[in-house]
Amino acid sequence: MNKRILGNSGLEVSALGLGCMGMSFAYGAAPDKQEMINLLHAAVDRGITFFDTAEVYGPFLNEELLGEALKARRDKIVIATKFGFKDGSTSLGLDSRPDSIRAVTEASLMRLKTDVIDLLYQHRVDPAVPIEDVAGTVRDLIKEGKVKHFGLSEAGVDNIRRAHAVQPVAAVQSEYSLWWREPEEKLFATLEELGIGFVPFSPLGRGFLTGKIDENTKFEKDDFRVNIPRFSPEARKANQSLVKVLENLAKEKSATPAQVALAWLLAQKPWIVPIPGTTKLHRLEENIGAVNLVLTEEDLKQIEQSTAEIRVAGDRYPAHMMEKVDK
């Protein structure tokens, strides 16, 4: 597995990470725990060193899963987790008060069965707490040896700059893929200037860019995609044109649409590390295959030209969730 370094932080990780949320949370009924432990072991065996979790995934179950599965391989991996929601629940609102950050960090350390968190993100910017106080608290945790690096998730450029001035930000995590390219508009220039890495979540459009989802796909009632405007049947039908672009190039490359989508992301910047999630071994192996898929300048130009006029239908979050995204 190729390695990448997140910005100027010196934090080296596999070129492709693993988003672990779906192993416990959000996409319908949680899979069998032992199967997920086996999948995490398989990921390490195949060269993945970067694992992404959060206290709210479950809540708490996902961190516990990683702690159990990866304890014996801790020296080989980088674990990223997050704080920022009250009592570990997205429904209870934001909470990044310094005392809360400390309490969440201590609890995460126990669940992850480790003495240090490699990368600690603020999950969402809390407008009630100055970002300088958040960064200062994480700076103190780093000095105490409980955290190695500081990250921000879904943060806007102003808050990134203010936080970075107090404690250098190693990575910013936000959604980014061929069907959500907003980070290119302002965020990338700021990250490049400050030497901050970028970790795209949902790099396969929550599964849509794999080509396995259409307007007839049925989701479980507790799959959170049922509430996302971009996953309404009408939007799924309208957005198939984007998948077609990937499918056409995938045929030329003897690859899959998912591999093309991930290879495109990796080709954008050397400090980008996508974290696709999966609960299936064959999908994990498919995603890893993207690391060795080389897209030429002509391929990238073809993708740009083919997608230039496509307008993706539907918002990426429901309105109440968009309110939590920093601008």
BELQUIKA-V750945 format. One record per helix or strand of 2 or more residues. SS is the DSSP state (2 for helix, 1 for strand). FROM is the first residue (numbers start at 0). LEN is the number of residues. If there is no record, write none. Layout:
ss=SS from=FROM len=LEN
ss=SS from=FROM len=LEN
//
This chain:
ss=1 from=2 len=3
ss=1 from=11 len=3
ss=1 from=17 len=2
ss=2 from=20 len=3
ss=2 from=32 len=13
ss=1 from=49 len=3
ss=2 from=60 len=16
ss=1 from=77 len=6
ss=2 from=85 len=3
ss=2 from=89 len=3
ss=2 from=97 len=14
ss=1 from=116 len=6
ss=2 from=130 len=13
ss=1 from=146 len=7
ss=2 from=156 len=10
ss=1 from=168 len=7
ss=2 from=181 len=3
ss=2 from=186 len=8
ss=1 from=196 len=5
ss=2 from=204 len=6
ss=2 from=223 len=4
ss=2 from=228 len=3
ss=2 from=232 len=6
ss=2 from=239 len=14
ss=2 from=256 len=12
ss=2 from=280 len=12
ss=2 from=296 len=11
ss=2 from=318 len=4
//
